[in-house]
Amino acid sequence: MTKLKFLTVVGLILALVVLLGPPGRAEIIEQVLVKVNGEIFTKTQLETRQTMALRQSGEDLDPANDPTGERLAQLLAELLPNLIVSVVDEMLIVQHGKELGYRMDDEQFATILENLKKDNNLETDGAFEAALKQENMTMADLRQSLEQQMIVSRVRQNELTGIAVSEEEAQRYYASHLEEFTTQPTITLREIFVANPGEGTSSSMMTIAQTAERADQVHARALAGESFERLAADLSDSPSRANGGLIGPLDLGDLASDLREFIEEMEVGEISPVVRTPRGYQILKLESKTETKVTPFAEARTEVTDRVYSEKAQRQFETFLEGIRAQAIIDWKHPEIQKAYEQGLKALQAELAATQ
């Protein structure tokens, strides 16, 4: 079955019954949740937005793995604050854009349709309409959605003016985010592990002694020049034997402090002494090591500039949104949805404040 690339919708909306209450009559399907400057946003529209957000979340939504729907309800509750803020903001932006005269004309719509058909390998109008039907959309729905996207884009372009990033701003950002332009040291090891299966039993001392002797023999062969990779593949009791004992690359900072200090003293190609572990004996070989590397500002300048520009653009557009929110008449019809909106708005403002 064909799925349009511009829309991904799944039928997972049952948790809304918990959130909004069970429908008593058929008309509850079009329950109004909020009016934004007189324009309504309904429960059905929210369900559609939520199903899209669920798919985009990448979560495992197989009902077989969530028979009670508890995880689905939790995920919907987590998504709702940001989602309802985005919905209201989009409505305000589109209303503002229409006041400025932004519209999608027939020629623009026809061009986009042709591109959609090509991108989705839909050669006929009938195939395209069938794909739309599968997504529970009409051509009018599609046009409205595309026009809204176009208007939002035009408004952003119109509002984001005069943004420049100075050398001083870029340097300051680079200095305060230096760790993000620093590659941490890594190591790659090979291991041979000789397990002590009898440890903890009445005969454990004999088993430990035998295991230690076996580990010493393997260690001696490695020091004598035999292939460490082959010894690991033939003699190691660790699953890494399938890769010739290869482990890594590993961030040096992620290792336990005692192991990190031990490894830091080794040279590439060096073989460690036999190391006693709770489960047996381990022999390590340092295959490779990378040092800490800081990307110079000159090399990072483009990325730094893009980041600073994005942050400034986000703050500038948020200032614009605060203005149109303040002027808007928002009439909430459902207290839980209003509460989610206020939570989402508070989180957004805190996130923006953190970037200043």
CORRASUL-V585397 format. One line per field, one symbol per residue. ss: DSSP state (H for helix, E for strand, - for the rest). phi: phi as a letter, one per 30 degrees, with the letter a starting at -180 (. if undefined). Layout:
# CORRASUL-V585397
ss=???
phi=???
This chain:
# CORRASUL-V585397
ss=--------------HHHHHH-----HHHHH-EEEEE--EEEEHHHHHHHHHHHHHHH-----HHH----HHHHHHHHHHHHHHHHHHHHHHHHHHHHHH------HHHHHHHHHHHHHH-----HHHHHHHHHH----HHHHHHHHHHHHHHHHHHHHH-------HHHHHHHHHH-HHHHEE--EEEEEEEEEE--------HHHHHHHHHHHHHHHHHHHH----HHHHHHHH---HHHHH--EEEEEEHHH--HHHHHHHH------E---EEE--EEEEEEEEEEE--EE--HHHHHHHHHHHHHHHHHHHHHHHHHHHHHHH--EEE--HHHHHHHHHHHHHHHHHHHH--
phi=.dbdddbbbbccbddddddcjddcbdddecedcacchidcbcddddeddddddddddiddcdedcbddiddddddddddeedddddddddddddddddddjdbcddddddddeddddddchcdbdddddddddddibcdddddddddddddedddeddddbidbcddddddddeddbeddcccddbbbcbbbccdcdcdjcdcdddddddddddddddddddddjdddddddddbdccededciidbjdbdedddeedddddddddcejdcdddcdbeclbbbcbddabccdbcddeedceddddddddddddddddddddeddddddcccdcbdddddddddddddddddddddd
